[in-house]
């Protein structure tokens, strides 16, 4: 077990910086791999077994993106504070965990944008956006 742990540490420690630019720092390889794994996992959850035939096709994508956004909120909040339980469990300071907080927030923004895009596209295919704009008084004025 110690050999495997040492191998994983050596592979994940290297850090690459662009040539002649010391202001731009790329995180270590292990952090980049963890973030890419997280992003691929979220995107996989969005599209895996999510084919609904008919008019509800884009609504299903939008609903799944909404649920993924809501599911990421607790992780975002847990990573936000200075004294958090994740830092205690992994034995790392909050400064080192800030990159994960930022990328969870960016992924949450991505899923929220997917939700809005799929909902608007699905509604627009059947003319519901223009119907909503014409019949709802809240749409143009912002008041009910």
MIDRENVO-860774 format. One record per residue: x, y, z of N, C-alpha, C in turn; residue in three letters. Coordinates in steps of 0.02 Angstrom, whole numbers, plus 50000, padded with zeros to 5 digits. Each point is the difference from the previous one (the first is absolute). Layout:
<nukols>
XYZXYZXYZALA ...
</nukols>
This chain:
<nukols>
500414994150000499595005950000500445006350000UNK 500554999750036500445005850003500325001449932UNK 500144994849962500295000849933499505003449953UNK 499384997950003499485003049958499905007350019UNK 499985001450064499925007050022500585004349977UNK 500614997450006500595003849978499995001249925UNK 499794995049962499965000749927499495005449981UNK 499424999750031499475005049985500245007050018UNK 500345000750055500265006650019500515002649950UNK 500454995749979500515002349952499705001949933UNK 499504996549979499685001649936499605006550005UNK 499695001350058499565005750005500345006550022UNK 500634999750020500345006150024500265004749946UNK 500214997749941500305004749952499545006049985UNK 500335005749989499635006149984500345003249941UNK 499615001949951500275003049939499815007449998UNK 500475004249982499865007149991500175001849928UNK 499605004249970500155002049931500685003549996UNK 500344999249945500665002949991499975007750003UNK 500475002950036500085007350006499405003650030UNK 499564996550034499445003350032499934997150070UNK 500255003850049499984997650069499375002250037UNK 499575003849967499385002350031499434995149991UNK 500044995949948499494995049987500264993350027UNK 499654997350049500204993750029499454994849988UNK 500204994449975499544994549991500044995650062UNK 499454997950027500024995850060500394993549988UNK 500194996650053500344993649991499574995049962UNK 500334995149971499664995149957499454996350038UNK 500114998450062499494996550039499375004050008UNK 500075006550011499425004450007499635000549933UNK 500375000849946499695000449934499634993549984UNK 500304994350015499674993649988499364999350042UNK 500035002150062499414999650043499445004649975UNK 500185006049978499505004649974499704997649934UNK 500414997249956499744997249937499554994050013UNK 500184996050050499584994350018499325002450025UNK 500015005250042499385002850026499565002849944UNK 500305003749954499635002949945499714994549955UNK 500394994949985499754994549959499454996250035UNK 500064999350065499484996650039499345003849997UNK 500025006650008499395004149997499704999849930UNK 500415000749949499754999749931499714993149985UNK 500334994850025499744993249990499334999050034UNK 499925002750060499364999650034499455003849963UNK 500195005349966499515004049963499714996049941UNK 500424996249965499784997049938499904992450003UNK 500214996750052499964992750003499284997750011UNK 499744995949955499314997450003499495005650008UNK 500085005249962499545005750006499675001549933UNK 499844994949962499665001049937499254998950010UNK 499635005449993499274999750005499745001949931UNK 499644995549966499765001749934499425004950002UNK 499925003749947499435004549994500145007050024UNK 499465003350019500035007050018500385001350065UNK 500064995050042500325001050065500764998849998UNK 500294999349940500714998449994500435005350033UNK 499915006349983500425005350028499805001850071UNK 499384998750017499795001150069500354995150047UNK 500114993949977500354995150041500725002150011UNK 500335002649948500685002650009500025005850048UNK 499515004549994499975005850045499874998050072UNK 499564995250009499854997750068500604996650032UNK 500354995849961500594996750027500545005250018UNK 500085005249959500495005250016499805003850063UNK 499355000950011499775003350061500174995750061UNK 499884993649996500144995650056500754999650014UNK 500405000149948500735000050010500235006650032UNK 499695005549981500175006450031499835000050075UNK 499424997450016499794999750070500444995250040UNK 500234994649968500424995150034500705002750014UNK 500235004849961500675002850011500025005450053UNK 499435002750018499995005450049500294998250068UNK 499854994150029500314998450064500764999649997UNK 500274997249946500734999749992500305007049995UNK 499665004449964500235006949994500025003550067UNK 499484999050040499975003250066500524996950047UNK 500094993549997500494996850043500715002349984UNK 500155001449938500675002249981500105007550011UNK 499485003750016500055007350003500305002650065UNK 499914996650055500205002850064500724998550017UNK 500265003950047500704999250020500104993550039UNK 499574998650046500024993850038499464995349975UNK 500174995849952499494995649972500184992750013UNK 499494995949996500084993050017500424996449947UNK 499985002249937500394996849948500755001150014UNK 500175006150021500695001450017500264995850058UNK 499574998950049500194995650056500084992849978UNK 499554997749955500034993049979500614998549956UNK 500175004549956500574998749955500655002850028UNK 499965003950053500605002850031500325005449959UNK 499605004349971500255005449958499715006650022UNK 500365005449987499775006650020499485002649951UNK 499645005150022499475002749957500305003649939UNK 500625002550005500315003249943500104995049943UNK 500184993950017500104994949948499344997549972UNK 499475000550039499354997649977499625005349960UNK 500255006249998499655005349963499944998549926UNK 500504996649971499954998449929499414995349987UNK 499874995550046499434995549992499345003750009UNK 499995004850047499405004150009499855003949936UNK 500515002949970499905003949939499754995649942UNK 500284994049994499804995849944499334996750011UNK 499814998850062499324997750013499515005549982UNK 500175006350016499575005649982499945000749924UNK 500564999149965499975000449927499594994449970UNK 500064994150028499604994449976499265001050015UNK 499855002950058499315001750016499735005249951UNK 500415004949983499795004949950499874996749933UNK 500424995149981499904996449938499344996350000UNK 499854996450054499374996250002499405004650003UNK 500055005750034499455004850000499895003049931UNK 500545001349964499955002649932499704994849953UNK 500204993750009499694994649960499264999550014UNK 499815000850063499294999850018499615005549963UNK 500245006150005499665005649966499994999249925UNK 500554997849971500044999249928499534994649975UNK 499994994350033499564994649979499265001850010UNK 499845003450054499315001950011499775005049947UNK 500415005149987499805004949949499964996949931UNK 500474995749983499984996849934499394995549994UNK 499854996150051499424995649998499355003849996UNK 499955005450038499395004049999499945003749933UNK 500555002349974499985003949938499804995749941UNK 500144993550001499804995649945499254999749991UNK 499645000950054499264999549998499665006750010UNK 500385005449996499725006750004499785002150069UNK 500244996850052499785001650067500335006250029UNK 500595001849975500335006150025499605006149978UNK 499805000349938499605005749977499325000150033UNK 499694994250011499364999750034500075002550072UNK 500534998150033500125002250069500105007650002UNK 500365002649951500135007249997499365004049988UNK 499544997249960499385003549984499494999650056UNK 499974994650036499464999050049500205001650072UNK 500644999750017500205001050069500195007350011UNK 499705003250049500155007050013500675000850035UNK 500254994950031500635000550036500605000249952UNK 499934997149942500564999549953500285006949980UNK 499595004649972500305006349977500125005150056UNK 499604999750053500055005350050500414998150061UNK 500044993550015500364997850059499595000250063UNK 499375002049994499555000050059499404995549985UNK 499674997850052499424995749988499355003750003UNK 
</nukols>
